[in-house]
Amino acid sequence: MIREAIKKRMNELNLNPNRLSEMLKDKIPRQTIYDFLSGRTDARTEVVSALMKALELELKPIKKKSKKKARSYYGKY
């Protein structure tokens, strides 16, 4: 899910993996970025965090839909 969000954001910014690796050259090795984006490996938290920061992405909790109370079919008499 995070990988797909990162790839989507890269597409929006017209970035390829090579350009992204240049942006993060002092933080993440190029091969690590390629391996993560291709799905060959999962990334450590530090790697995902750096990718998300570079792409201006943030994690937000998903709000659960509230369940409405079930209505009783037995009305007042």
Backbone torsions as a table, in degrees:
resi	resn	phi	psi	omega
1	MET	NA	-46.5	179.1
2	ILE	-67.8	-40.4	179.3
3	ARG	-58.3	-43.8	-179.1
4	GLU	-66.7	-37.6	177.3
5	ALA	-64.5	-40.3	178.6
6	ILE	-64.9	-45.7	179.6
7	LYS	-63.8	-38.7	178.3
8	LYS	-63.3	-44.6	-180.0
9	ARG	-65.5	-38.2	176.4
10	MET	-59.9	-42.0	178.8
11	ASN	-63.1	-43.2	179.0
12	GLU	-60.7	-36.8	-178.7
13	LEU	-90.4	2.3	-178.8
14	ASN	56.7	45.5	178.7
15	LEU	-108.2	139.2	171.4
16	ASN	-103.5	167.7	-178.5
17	PRO	-57.0	-34.4	-180.0
18	ASN	-64.6	-45.0	179.4
19	ARG	-65.6	-40.4	177.7
20	LEU	-62.0	-41.2	179.5
21	SER	-66.3	-32.3	175.7
22	GLU	-66.0	-37.3	178.6
23	MET	-65.4	-29.7	-175.2
24	LEU	-114.1	25.9	-171.5
25	LYS	-59.6	-28.2	179.6
26	ASP	-89.4	-5.8	-174.4
27	LYS	-114.3	-41.5	-174.8
28	ILE	-132.6	130.4	176.1
29	PRO	-63.6	144.8	-179.3
30	ARG	-54.2	-45.0	-177.7
31	GLN	-62.7	-35.3	177.8
32	THR	-62.0	-43.0	178.7
33	ILE	-63.9	-47.4	179.1
34	TYR	-60.4	-44.7	-179.2
35	ASP	-63.7	-41.2	179.5
36	PHE	-66.6	-48.3	-177.8
37	LEU	-65.3	-31.3	-180.0
38	SER	-81.1	-12.5	-179.4
39	GLY	87.9	4.6	179.1
40	ARG	-66.7	-32.4	179.9
41	THR	-139.8	159.1	168.8
42	ASP	-92.7	152.7	-176.8
43	ALA	-103.1	152.4	173.4
44	ARG	-68.3	162.9	-179.5
45	THR	-57.0	-40.4	-178.4
46	GLU	-62.4	-38.1	-179.3
47	VAL	-68.5	-49.4	-179.6
48	VAL	-61.7	-41.2	179.1
49	SER	-60.7	-44.7	180.0
50	ALA	-65.8	-40.4	178.2
51	LEU	-63.1	-45.8	-178.4
52	MET	-65.2	-39.4	178.8
53	LYS	-64.3	-43.5	-179.9
54	ALA	-63.4	-32.2	-178.3
55	LEU	-95.9	4.6	179.9
56	GLU	57.4	46.7	175.9
57	LEU	-108.6	152.1	175.4
58	GLU	-142.2	153.9	177.2
59	LEU	-89.0	137.2	175.5
60	LYS	-133.0	144.0	178.0
61	PRO	-67.7	147.3	176.9
62	ILE	-86.4	126.5	178.6
63	LYS	-79.1	128.7	178.0
64	LYS	-78.2	143.4	175.6
65	LYS	-69.4	135.2	180.0
66	SER	-74.8	140.6	178.4
67	LYS	-88.9	127.6	177.3
68	LYS	-78.8	148.2	178.1
69	LYS	-65.4	138.7	178.8
70	ALA	-66.3	133.5	178.6
71	ARG	-81.4	142.8	177.3
72	SER	-84.2	137.1	177.6
73	TYR	-85.4	-2.7	178.8
74	TYR	-98.9	103.0	-179.4
75	GLY	-80.9	176.8	178.2
76	LYS	-75.9	141.7	179.9
77	TYR	-103.8	NA	NA
